[in-house]
Amino acid sequence: MTDPSGDAGTVVVTGAGRGLGLAMARRAGEDGFRVVVAELDEERGARAAEELRGEGLDAHFVRCDVADPRSVEELADRVRELGPLYGLVNNAALANGVGGKEFQDIDVEVWDRLMTVNARSPWLVSKALYPLFGAPGRIVNIASDAALYGSPRLAHYIASKGAVIALTRAMARELGDKGITVNAVAPGLTEVEATETVPEERHALYAANRAISRAQQPDDLVGLVAFLLGEESRYLTGQVIAVNGGFTMH
């Protein structure tokens, strides 16, 4: 981003208190951006921002419940105070402990909660932060390769991440000529805290069917996200890119 003041701008990463979110926030900070760690868990988010600052990065914690419109507006107010907004990574989602039941056995309340957090929040956060964007700008939505593969006993999660993919394409159409690109990254089963409760059979499924059979780590994803936030991706928008060691191929 070109700025006469030398300010590369702010990148907001939701759900950045741990795991993939923290890894992506760290990389954005290393690339010279001011980073906002938007996290529901106050202790976790404050600790993550402090850790990043200890590494010499410009990091700020803002508590945010991405399912709550008022909380999202408070996030926007804080980002406005920090300076020009350049990028948004919609990462926050419910992922741990969500599988196990076939579609007909999922409770309505559980379905609705997952859709509210996973499918609605990328739209809600993007909507609130959109007025703060300059041009160019970058939005990266974190989907899942489960929505591409169709993993069993995950219907509500898959539906929510499929919605993220569709939203990405719709937003890309609307924002392309406004200088803002919108892309989605679909990670595979990654070794982070959120996947510790994933049944061993799913870990085995990935291990047996990846082209690169080793376990996926957060660092396998951050390079792509950094590229999508960067200048060289300026003509790339509306795309869904799977990062899963070849578990799915398109």
N, C-alpha and C positions, 0 to 999 in steps of 0.2 A: 504494500500500500504506500503510495506516495503522499507524504505529508511534509509541508515546509518546516514544521516544528521538529521533525525527526521522530515524532511519536508514531510507532508502528500500529498503534491502536489496541483495542481490548478484544480478547477472545473469551467468551463465556462458555464454560463446560458444565453442563448439569450432571448431577450424580458423580461429582469429581472427588468425593471423599476417600475413595479407595479403588482398587482394581483398574479396569480399563479407563475409567474416567480420570483417575489420578495420573495414569501413565500419559494420557492425551494432554492433560493440563500441563504436565511437566514438559512435554515436548514443545507445546506452544510457547511456554515461557522460555525455553532454551532457544527458540527461534526468534526471540526478541519481543514477543507480545506481552502486554499486561494481561494477566490471567485472573478471571473470576471463578473461584471454586463455588459453584452453586450446589448446595447439599442440604438435604432435609435433616440429617443427624448432626446436631450442632457440635458435639464433641469431635466427631469424625472429621467434619469439614474444617473446623478451626485447626485441628492437628495437621491436616493435609496442607492447608495454606501456610502454616508455620514451617512445616517441613520444606516446602518449596522456597520460602523466603530464606531458610537456612542454607539453601543451595545457591543463593544469590539471585533468585528470580523475583519478579514483581508480581506478587500473588495476593489476592484479597478473598476472604471468605464472606459469602452472603448466604444466610440460611434461606432456603426456598423449598416450599412444598409445591412441586410442579403440578399437582392435582388441584390446587387452590388458586383461583383467579386473583384473589387479593394478595396472596403471597407472591405470585408472579409479577403483579404490578409493583410490589415493593422491590423486587429484584430489578425491574426496569428503572425505578427511581434511583437506586444505588449505582447502577451501571451508567446512568446519565451523569452522575456526579464524577465518575472516574475519568471520563474522557471519551474520545471517539470510538464507536463500536465498529469492529472490522469483521469478527467471526463469531459464530455460534455453533457449538456441538451439542446437539440434543441427544444426550446419552442416558439420562435418568430413566429407569424402568424397573418394574418388578420382574425378577427373573429367578430368584432362588426359591426352591420349594414349590414351584407352581405346577409341576407335571404330575403324572401318575394316573389320572382318571381319563377314561374315554369320554368323547364329547357329550354323550347322553347323560353322563353322571356328574357333570360339572354344575355346581350350584349357580343360580342366576346372580347372586350377590358377588360371588368370586369372579364370574365372567365380567360383570360390570366394573368391578374395582380394577381389574387388569386392563380393561379397555380404557378406563378413565386415565390411568397413569401412563400406560404404554402408547396408546393411540392418540388420545386427546392432548396430552401435554406437549408434544413437539409442535403442534399447531398453536396451542395456547401461549407457549413461551415465544415462539417465532412472531406471533401476532403482537405481543406486548413489546418485544424488542425491535420490531421492524422500523418504527419511526426513528430509531437511534442509529440506523445503519447509514454509512456513507457509501460511495461507489469508488472502487469496487468493494464488494462484500462477499462473505462466504458463509453458507449454512451447510453443515454436515449432520445428517440424521443417522443415528445408529440403529440399524434394523437387525436382522438375524438370518443366518442361512437356514434356520429351521423353517422359515416361511418359503424358502426355495425348495427345500427337500421334502417338506410335509411330514415332519416327525410325528409318530403316533403318540397319543395320550398327552398332547399339548395343544389342543384345538384352540383354546382361548388365547394362548400366547402367540401361536402362529397367526391367528386372525389379527391380533393387535400389531404384530410386526409387518404383516401384509398391508395393513392400513398405513403404516409409516412409509412403505415403499410407494404406495399410490399417492400419498400426500406429497412425497418428494417430487414426483413427476408433475403434479398439479402446480406446486409452488414454483418449480423451475420454469414452467410455461409463463407464469405471471411475472416473474422477477427477472427474466433473462435480459430484457432491454432496459432494465433499471440498474444493471451492473452488478447484480447479486446472483451468484451461482448457488444451486441447491443440489446436493448429491447425497446418496446413501451408501453406507458401508454395512455389509452383512457379515459379521464375524461368525466363525465356527465356535465350537465348544472350547472355551479358553480357560486356562488354569488360573482362576481368580477366586476370591472368597465366595462370590455369588454362585459359583458352580460346584461348591463343595458338597451340596446336597443332591446333585444330579446322580441318578442311579448308575451303578457300575456298568450296566448293560449298554447305556448310551456312550459312556467313555470307550467301551470296547468296540461299539459300532463305528465310532469315528476313527479309532486306531486302525481298524481293519480296512477301512474304505478311503482313507486319505491317500493321495498320491505321495505326500510327504508324511510319513507315519508318526513322526514324533508329536508329542503334545504341543498344542498351541499356547503361546505365551502372549501377554499384553504387548510386548515389544514387537511382535509380528504385525501388529495393526497400526502402530503409531506413525510409521513412515508414510503409509497411504493417507492417513488423516492429515498429516503435515503437508503432503503434496496437494490435497484438496483445499487446504487453507491457503496455499501459496499462490504466487503470481502465475506460475507456469500452468496452472489448471484453469486459466481464465476462459477457455473455450470449451470446457467440459461441464455439462450440467444435465440434470435429470437422469443421471446414471445410478445404477445399483451395482456395486462391486463387492463380490464375495471374497473374503480373506479367510480361508479354511484349509489350506494345504491341499487343495484339489478334492475336497470331500464332495463338493458340487462343482460341475463344470457347465458352462453355457456357450 
